[in-house]
Amino acid sequence: MNTATTALPPALPPEASSTRSIAAALSHQSIHNLERYYDHWARHYDADVEAEAYCGPTMVVDLLDAVAQRGNIGHDSRVLDACCGTGLVGRTLQERGYRQISGCDLSRPMLDQAQASRAYQHLHNQIDLTQPLPPALLRHFDAVVCCGAFIPGHLPASALRGLVAMTRPGGVVVLSVRETYFDTAGFEPLLQSLGREQGLVVLEARMSARYLQNARAHYLALYVA
Ligand SMILES: C[S@@+](CC[C@H](N)C(=O)[O-])C[C@H]1O[C@@H](n2cnc3c(N)ncnc32)[C@H](O)[C@@H]1O
C-alpha cells in the first residue's frame, strides 16, 4: 500500500465551491492533514475566500492601526504576519505603509504565494505555531498579527502564548478568532492567565464583527508587558 497517497486529504476537485473549501479546512484533526490540505488549496485560496467576502485581513490591519500608537508601532516597525498563508494580510499591511513585514506558515505552497506577492521582507518556512519556536524569533517583533488561524481544526488557544513570546515587551499582538470558536476553545481563561502571569492587557476588542459572509469573528488587540 502506498501510505503517502492514502495519507493525503482529498484534493479539491475543480468544481469545489468556495464554501465547501472553507468548510473542509475547518474539519481537520491532525496537523499533517491540515498542512497537506493547504498545500493543495494554495492556488485557489484567494479566489475562494474572496467569493465568500472574506474581510479578516482588512479588519486585523484596521485594528493594528488603531492601537499602533500604544505599542509605539510605526511603518518601520517589525511586523510578523503569523500563519500568513498566501499573503492577504501582508498585502494589506504593505498598502497601509508598513515596510518591515515578515511572514511564517506551515504550508510551503501557501508561502510560495506569499512570496509572489512581494509584500514580505522575510518568510519563515514550516513554522508550526503549536510547537516550540525558533529562539531567533522570540521577542523579535514589534507587532505580531494572526488572521484566520484561530478557527476549528487549526490553532488551539494555547498558540497565543507563542504569538506573545515573539513580541518584544511593549509591543502588540492583533488576532482574529472565529466567534463560534472563542467560547469553546478556552480563550477567556487563557487571557486571564496571561494577564496574571505576564501582565498581558486587552487594549481593544471588536466583538462579533464582519469576517466571512456567513461567519463573524472577534478581533483582539493585546499589549505585551
Ligand atoms: C485560513 S488560512 C489564513 C491565511 C491568512 N492569514 C489569511 O488571513 O488569508 C490559515 C493558515 O494557517 C496556517 N496554519 C494552520 N495551522 C498552523 C500551525 N499550527 N502553524 C503555522 N501555520 C498554521 C495554514 O497553513 C494556513 O495558511
The ligand as a MOL file (V3000), in Angstrom:
LIG
                    3D

  0  0  0     0  0            999 V3000
M  V30 BEGIN CTAB
M  V30 COUNTS 27 29 0 0 0
M  V30 BEGIN ATOM
M  V30 1 C -7.3830 30.2280 6.7740 0
M  V30 2 S -5.6600 30.3740 6.3870 0 CHG=1
M  V30 3 C -5.3910 32.0950 6.7840 0
M  V30 4 C -4.2490 32.6730 5.9850 0
M  V30 5 C -4.1030 34.1940 6.0760 0
M  V30 6 N -3.6880 34.6080 7.4010 0
M  V30 7 C -5.3900 34.8700 5.6760 0
M  V30 8 O -5.9950 35.5240 6.5180 0
M  V30 9 O -5.7530 34.7430 4.4980 0 CHG=-1
M  V30 10 C -4.8870 29.5500 7.7490 0
M  V30 11 C -3.3780 29.4130 7.6060 0
M  V30 12 O -2.8590 28.9410 8.8360 0
M  V30 13 C -1.8120 28.0420 8.5570 0
M  V30 14 N -1.6740 27.1810 9.7320 0
M  V30 15 C -2.5850 26.3310 10.2400 0
M  V30 16 N -2.1100 25.7350 11.3490 0
M  V30 17 C -0.8660 26.2130 11.5460 0
M  V30 18 C 0.1490 25.9720 12.5200 0
M  V30 19 N -0.0200 25.1070 13.5160 0
M  V30 20 N 1.3130 26.6610 12.4210 0
M  V30 21 C 1.5020 27.5480 11.4160 0
M  V30 22 N 0.5930 27.8100 10.4460 0
M  V30 23 C -0.5760 27.1460 10.5140 0
M  V30 24 C -2.2620 27.3110 7.3070 0
M  V30 25 O -1.1690 26.7160 6.6210 0
M  V30 26 C -2.9370 28.4360 6.5260 0
M  V30 27 O -2.0360 29.0760 5.6450 0
M  V30 END ATOM
M  V30 BEGIN BOND
M  V30 1 1 1 2
M  V30 2 1 2 3
M  V30 3 1 2 10
M  V30 4 1 3 4
M  V30 5 1 4 5
M  V30 6 1 5 6
M  V30 7 1 5 7
M  V30 8 2 7 8
M  V30 9 1 7 9
M  V30 10 1 10 11
M  V30 11 1 11 12
M  V30 12 1 11 26
M  V30 13 1 12 13
M  V30 14 1 13 14
M  V30 15 1 13 24
M  V30 16 1 14 15
M  V30 17 1 14 23
M  V30 18 2 15 16
M  V30 19 1 16 17
M  V30 20 1 17 18
M  V30 21 2 17 23
M  V30 22 1 18 19
M  V30 23 2 18 20
M  V30 24 1 20 21
M  V30 25 2 21 22
M  V30 26 1 22 23
M  V30 27 1 24 25
M  V30 28 1 24 26
M  V30 29 1 26 27
M  V30 END BOND
M  V30 END CTAB
M  END
